[in-house]
Amino acid sequence: MKADHRDTLLLAFEKGLANEPEAGQRWAFLNAAPLPGDAFREALSCEQAFRPEFNELKSAGYDVSPSLEPGIHDGAIVIMGRVRQVNHANIVRAHNMVRDGGSVVLAGSKTTGILPVRKWLSEMDVEAEVLSKHHAQVLVFRREGGDWDMPAEAKETGEWHIEPGMFSAEGPDTASRLLSEFFSGRLKGKVADFGAGWGYLSKQALELCPEIGSIDLYEADWNALEAAKLNLAGADVPTEFHWCDVTRELRKQPFDRIIMNPPFHTGRAATPELGKHFIQAASSTLIPGGRLLLVANRQLPYERTLEGLFRKVTALGEGDGFKVIEAIKGG
Ligand SMILES: C[S@@+](CC[C@H](N)C(=O)[O-])C[C@H]1O[C@@H](n2cnc3c(N)ncnc32)[C@H](O)[C@@H]1O
């Protein structure tokens, strides 16, 4: 496998920028991913909120949870992602989780947000040691003094409960708004929302469709699902929230209607296959005569998959480069 930021991370330990975790020590590992050779596995308390990556860590034998409780650790490692506010929040949390004198080790590829982090740290008078290799960088500093405050940028704002890092963190997504224009008169009975994010579609569905009897939200991002719980608090019908990978671990329940704006990206790569897996999951979960309502980028080739799995496929409308499709399950 090509060397990446995780190899650079281990190199930083080999070169002595930080001492390797010793027997009996506990290190926090935020935005965790399996390390080459499962290095330090026994010492790591991992946090991974994205269910497919959580599952990968779990099956590799790591101690992992979607949200680490604050607590004192001997050191901390953070993998940087693409969202600046999430990186800053994770660095602050990592710092505050480490005992005085313990190391905080930050690693990321140069295409994610590691480069500006050094400047951000120096603005806070934190001088980090730096190692660059494999198109990646590692920054190491030691905790000294009291807790840092969480930057205001990482706190949720606005009418919805949304946090940086979630899908459509700036407010409702254009494609999802388009889809919800077709809800009235179309949704009833047991409804599921696949890839529910922070709950926009479910909330609109409940507001527009009084015939809905219950709604189940399925989402891989644990933080988004927690936000969805807040956004749907006080709903008049039963709501259930499932933290799961829709493509692999859907608990099968018969649904009358499924709504979705399916994901078609894994990290930066466009993967329409993911959307197709969502469509397959919907087809296997709907009752005969049940309906799937979905929105997608106009150029995404979902029609053939839909026509192979559903009795009738109808284009309901288009706008802003997106299309809304209704598919009826055969008996
Ligand atoms: C295009 S967004 C739509 C979010 C929300 N329904 C909306 O309309 O704002 C797709 C969502 O699918 C979630 N997702 C991605 N892969 C997933 C998977 N394998 N299982 C469940 N959800 C997944 C993403 O975290 C994201 O919230």
The ligand as an SDF file (V2000), in Angstrom:
LIG
                    3D

 27 29  0  0  0  0  0  0  0  0999 V2000
  -26.1740   13.9940    0.4490 C   0  0  0  0  0  0  0  0  0  0  0  0
  -26.1710   13.8180    2.1910 S   0  0  0  0  0  0  0  0  0  0  0  0
  -27.8900   14.0520    2.6090 C   0  0  0  0  0  0  0  0  0  0  0  0
  -28.1220   14.3970    4.0630 C   0  0  0  0  0  0  0  0  0  0  0  0
  -29.5620   14.7610    4.4270 C   0  0  0  0  0  0  0  0  0  0  0  0
  -30.4860   13.7150    4.0500 N   0  0  0  0  0  0  0  0  0  0  0  0
  -29.9680   16.0690    3.7850 C   0  0  0  0  0  0  0  0  0  0  0  0
  -30.7790   16.0060    2.8740 O   0  0  0  0  0  0  0  0  0  0  0  0
  -29.4730   17.1150    4.2230 O   0  0  0  0  0  0  0  0  0  0  0  0
  -25.8900   12.0950    2.3980 C   0  0  0  0  0  0  0  0  0  0  0  0
  -25.7480   11.6190    3.8320 C   0  0  0  0  0  0  0  0  0  0  0  0
  -25.4490   10.2110    3.7990 O   0  0  0  0  0  0  0  0  0  0  0  0
  -24.5490    9.9240    4.8700 C   0  0  0  0  0  0  0  0  0  0  0  0
  -23.8290    8.6790    4.5340 N   0  0  0  0  0  0  0  0  0  0  0  0
  -22.7180    8.5190    3.7680 C   0  0  0  0  0  0  0  0  0  0  0  0
  -22.3910    7.2140    3.6840 N   0  0  0  0  0  0  0  0  0  0  0  0
  -23.3090    6.5450    4.4180 C   0  0  0  0  0  0  0  0  0  0  0  0
  -23.5190    5.1620    4.7220 C   0  0  0  0  0  0  0  0  0  0  0  0
  -22.7050    4.2410    4.2210 N   0  0  0  0  0  0  0  0  0  0  0  0
  -24.5690    4.8200    5.5050 N   0  0  0  0  0  0  0  0  0  0  0  0
  -25.3970    5.7650    6.0060 C   0  0  0  0  0  0  0  0  0  0  0  0
  -25.2640    7.0930    5.7470 N   0  0  0  0  0  0  0  0  0  0  0  0
  -24.2360    7.4710    4.9680 C   0  0  0  0  0  0  0  0  0  0  0  0
  -23.6470   11.1480    4.9240 C   0  0  0  0  0  0  0  0  0  0  0  0
  -23.0240   11.2590    6.2010 O   0  0  0  0  0  0  0  0  0  0  0  0
  -24.6490   12.2770    4.6340 C   0  0  0  0  0  0  0  0  0  0  0  0
  -25.1920   12.7940    5.8200 O   0  0  0  0  0  0  0  0  0  0  0  0
  1  2  1  0
  2  3  1  0
  2 10  1  0
  3  4  1  0
  4  5  1  0
  5  6  1  0
  5  7  1  0
  7  8  2  0
  7  9  1  0
 10 11  1  0
 11 12  1  0
 11 26  1  0
 12 13  1  0
 13 14  1  0
 13 24  1  0
 14 15  1  0
 14 23  1  0
 15 16  2  0
 16 17  1  0
 17 18  1  0
 17 23  2  0
 18 19  1  0
 18 20  2  0
 20 21  1  0
 21 22  2  0
 22 23  1  0
 24 25  1  0
 24 26  1  0
 26 27  1  0
M  CHG  2   2   1   9  -1
M  END
$$$$
